[in-house]
Amino acid sequence: MKIQELEKKLVEMEIPLNAYSLKGGLPNEAFCIGKQGSNWEVYYSERVEKVSKKEFQSEDEACEFFHEWMRKIFKKQ
């Protein structure tokens, strides 16, 4: 899965747009995914910190993890 496909799935799941960032960064209280060097990071951004950060070597792995994480957090099927 790529970022564009992940974005479509999150919209279909009706996840609020302000709940996540697909461009990384440190937005306040948001779930984030982004490329950092040659790796991909998935984390929760809180008070300018990356909480529960996981690193992946591929976009596919990171997107699959993020999708599943959002499904569990927002209790979507």
KEKE-215258 format. One record per residue (C-alpha): x, y, z; residue number from 0; chain; residue in one letter. Coordinates in steps of 0.25 Angstrom, whole numbers, plus 2048, in hexadecimal, padded with zeros to 3 digits. Last residue first. Example, Ala and Ser with C-alpha at 12.3 -4.5 7.8 and 13.67 -1.06 7.14 Angstrom:
BEGIN
@px 837, py 7FC, pz 81D, k 1, c A, r S
@px 831, py 7EE, pz 81F, k 0, c A, r A
//
This chain:
BEGIN
@px 7C7, py 7F6, pz 82A, k 76, c A, r Q
@px 7CA, py 803, pz 831, k 75, c A, r K
@px 7CD, py 804, pz 840, k 74, c A, r K
@px 7D3, py 811, pz 83F, k 73, c A, r F
@px 7E0, py 80D, pz 846, k 72, c A, r I
@px 7E0, py 7FF, pz 840, k 71, c A, r K
@px 7DD, py 803, pz 831, k 70, c A, r R
@px 7E7, py 80F, pz 833, k 69, c A, r M
@px 7F2, py 805, pz 837, k 68, c A, r W
@px 7EE, py 7FB, pz 82C, k 67, c A, r E
@px 7F0, py 806, pz 822, k 66, c A, r H
@px 7FD, py 80B, pz 828, k 65, c A, r F
@px 803, py 7FD, pz 828, k 64, c A, r F
@px 7FF, py 7FB, pz 819, k 63, c A, r E
@px 805, py 809, pz 816, k 62, c A, r C
@px 812, py 806, pz 81D, k 61, c A, r A
@px 814, py 7F9, pz 817, k 60, c A, r E
@px 811, py 7FE, pz 809, k 59, c A, r D
@px 819, py 80A, pz 80A, k 58, c A, r E
@px 825, py 801, pz 80D, k 57, c A, r S
@px 830, py 800, pz 817, k 56, c A, r Q
@px 827, py 802, pz 823, k 55, c A, r F
@px 829, py 80A, pz 830, k 54, c A, r E
@px 820, py 80A, pz 83C, k 53, c A, r K
@px 81D, py 816, pz 845, k 52, c A, r K
@px 814, py 815, pz 851, k 51, c A, r S
@px 815, py 824, pz 854, k 50, c A, r V
@px 81C, py 82E, pz 84B, k 49, c A, r K
@px 81E, py 83A, pz 853, k 48, c A, r E
@px 819, py 849, pz 850, k 47, c A, r V
@px 80F, py 849, pz 85B, k 46, c A, r R
@px 808, py 83C, pz 855, k 45, c A, r E
@px 80B, py 836, pz 847, k 44, c A, r S
@px 807, py 827, pz 847, k 43, c A, r Y
@px 810, py 81F, pz 83E, k 42, c A, r Y
@px 813, py 818, pz 831, k 41, c A, r V
@px 821, py 81A, pz 82B, k 40, c A, r E
@px 826, py 816, pz 81D, k 39, c A, r W
@px 834, py 813, pz 81A, k 38, c A, r N
@px 83E, py 818, pz 810, k 37, c A, r S
@px 840, py 826, pz 816, k 36, c A, r G
@px 833, py 828, pz 81E, k 35, c A, r Q
@px 826, py 825, pz 816, k 34, c A, r K
@px 819, py 828, pz 81D, k 33, c A, r G
@px 80D, py 823, pz 824, k 32, c A, r I
@px 806, py 82A, pz 82F, k 31, c A, r C
@px 7FB, py 829, pz 839, k 30, c A, r F
@px 7F7, py 836, pz 83F, k 29, c A, r A
@px 7F8, py 83E, pz 84C, k 28, c A, r E
@px 7FF, py 84A, pz 848, k 27, c A, r N
@px 805, py 84A, pz 83A, k 26, c A, r P
@px 814, py 845, pz 83B, k 25, c A, r L
@px 818, py 842, pz 82D, k 24, c A, r G
@px 814, py 836, pz 825, k 23, c A, r G
@px 80E, py 838, pz 817, k 22, c A, r K
@px 802, py 82F, pz 819, k 21, c A, r L
@px 7FD, py 836, pz 825, k 20, c A, r S
@px 7F1, py 831, pz 82D, k 19, c A, r Y
@px 7E6, py 835, pz 836, k 18, c A, r A
@px 7E3, py 842, pz 830, k 17, c A, r N
@px 7DD, py 83B, pz 823, k 16, c A, r L
@px 7D3, py 834, pz 82C, k 15, c A, r P
@px 7D3, py 825, pz 829, k 14, c A, r I
@px 7C7, py 822, pz 820, k 13, c A, r E
@px 7CB, py 814, pz 81C, k 12, c A, r M
@px 7CA, py 817, pz 80E, k 11, c A, r E
@px 7D3, py 824, pz 810, k 10, c A, r V
@px 7DD, py 81B, pz 817, k 9, c A, r L
@px 7DD, py 811, pz 80C, k 8, c A, r K
@px 7DF, py 81C, pz 801, k 7, c A, r K
@px 7EB, py 821, pz 809, k 6, c A, r E
@px 7F1, py 813, pz 80A, k 5, c A, r L
@px 7F0, py 812, pz 7FB, k 4, c A, r E
@px 7F7, py 81F, pz 7F9, k 3, c A, r Q
@px 802, py 81B, pz 803, k 2, c A, r I
@px 805, py 80E, pz 7FD, k 1, c A, r K
@px 800, py 800, pz 800, k 0, c A, r M
//
